[in-house]
Amino acid sequence: MTHLARIDEARHVAFGVAHLEHQGRRDPTLPGKLRAAIERRHDALVDTAGLNADVFDALVVLAAGDWTPEAIARGHDAVQDLHHAMDDGRRQRLARLGFPPDEAAELSALHTRNFM
């Protein structure tokens, strides 16, 4: 089920980015509007910005699959890798929409606790 959900989410994100890319070609003011929307969302959810320690710990345990120190260390590394991969993905999608790398990094950093 999670595999299918991941495929569906990837399709959903790809469609959304393609749609915004198309709209951006028609409306050169779109990047500014997107930036404003991202910042408004962040401001509204400022108390949820960043990865919550409880969620981080739960992800580590899930990724570890065991309670041994070695497994927990592997789980920690896996969650860090996921965090970096998701940041890279957000940056790439923002760059695809026309944001320069520094601005894409800044906007990507405004994600919420659920990595969105």
C-alpha positions in Angstrom: 0.0 0.0 0.0 2.8 2.4 0.8 4.4 1.7 -2.5 1.2 2.6 -4.3 0.8 5.7 -2.2 4.4 6.8 -3.1 3.7 6.3 -6.8 0.5 8.3 -6.5 2.2 11.1 -4.6 5.0 11.3 -7.2 2.4 11.5 -10.0 0.5 14.2 -8.1 3.7 16.3 -7.5 4.8 15.8 -11.1 1.4 17.0 -12.4 1.4 20.0 -10.1 4.9 21.1 -11.0 4.2 20.7 -14.8 1.0 22.7 -14.3 2.9 25.5 -12.5 5.7 25.4 -15.1 3.1 25.9 -17.9 1.4 28.7 -16.0 4.8 30.3 -15.3 5.4 30.5 -19.1 2.1 32.3 -19.4 2.5 34.6 -16.3 6.0 35.9 -15.6 4.7 37.2 -12.2 4.0 33.6 -11.0 7.3 33.0 -9.2 6.7 36.1 -7.0 3.2 34.9 -6.3 4.5 31.4 -5.4 7.1 32.9 -3.1 4.5 35.0 -1.4 2.2 31.9 -1.0 5.1 29.9 0.5 6.0 32.6 2.9 2.3 33.1 4.0 2.0 29.4 4.5 5.1 29.3 6.6 4.0 32.3 8.7 0.6 30.7 9.3 2.3 27.4 10.3 5.4 28.9 12.0 4.9 26.8 15.1 5.2 23.6 12.9 8.2 24.6 10.9 11.1 22.2 10.9 11.1 18.6 11.8 9.5 17.9 15.2 11.8 15.9 17.5 9.1 13.3 18.2 8.5 12.7 14.5 12.2 12.5 13.9 12.6 9.9 16.7 9.7 7.9 15.4 11.1 7.9 11.9 14.5 6.8 13.3 12.9 3.8 15.1 10.8 2.9 12.0 13.9 3.1 9.8 16.0 1.1 12.3 13.7 -1.8 12.5 15.4 -2.9 15.7 16.4 -1.5 19.1 20.1 -2.3 18.9 22.4 0.8 18.9 23.7 -0.2 15.5 20.2 -0.3 14.0 19.3 3.0 15.7 22.4 4.5 14.1 21.4 3.2 10.7 17.9 4.5 11.2 19.2 7.9 12.1 21.4 8.0 9.0 18.4 6.9 6.9 16.2 9.7 8.3 19.0 12.2 7.6 19.3 10.9 4.1 15.5 11.2 3.6 15.6 14.8 5.0 18.3 15.8 2.5 16.7 14.0 -0.4 13.4 15.8 0.2 15.2 19.1 0.5 17.0 18.4 -2.8 13.7 17.5 -4.4 12.1 20.7 -3.3 15.1 22.7 -4.5 15.0 21.0 -7.9 11.3 21.6 -8.3 11.6 25.2 -7.3 14.6 25.6 -9.8 12.4 24.0 -12.5 9.9 26.8 -11.8 12.5 29.4 -12.3 13.8 30.2 -8.9 17.6 30.7 -8.6 19.5 28.2 -6.4 19.9 30.5 -3.4 16.2 31.4 -3.4 15.1 27.8 -4.0 17.2 26.8 -0.9 15.7 29.6 1.2 12.1 28.6 0.2 12.8 24.9 0.7 13.9 25.6 4.2 10.4 26.8 5.0 9.0 23.3 5.0 6.6 22.1 7.8 7.0 19.2 10.2 5.6 16.7 7.7 8.3 17.7 5.1 5.8 19.5 2.9 
